[in-house]
Amino acid sequence: MARVLIVEDEPHVRELISDLLQEEGFEAVCAQSDRGAYEALEHQREFTCMIVDVNLGSGTTGYDVARFARRTDPGLAVIYVSGQTSRASFEANGVPGSLFLEKPFTMQGVLDHLRKLVGDNDH
């Protein structure tokens, strides 16, 4: 089963994505802050993909979290989400091979981006 780390400081958005992924057969692990993400990345088994908000409130950004994650798992698929970050910022700061999804997004958009990076959840 594909395992996805969702790093999102907005509880409603985090729960919507988590519920959607679980309905689609993914295992969803949630973190509401950069600290929670770092802890999950260091202490839990590997993730197939990380969906990370660029703006996580206080602390580091989603860009920082993704760079940290890629140091420990260079093949980790990354999808950035944001309603306040431009595509130019994503292109300048995002990790290579990642995708960007602008808020507000549809749940189908989340699934489409996830499938582009990791394929169907058939494992």
Summary of the structure (lengths in Angstrom):
residues: 123
radius of gyration: 12.8
end to end distance: 4.7
largest distance: 36.6
contacts: 388
relative contact order: 0.19
helix: 43%
strand: 20%
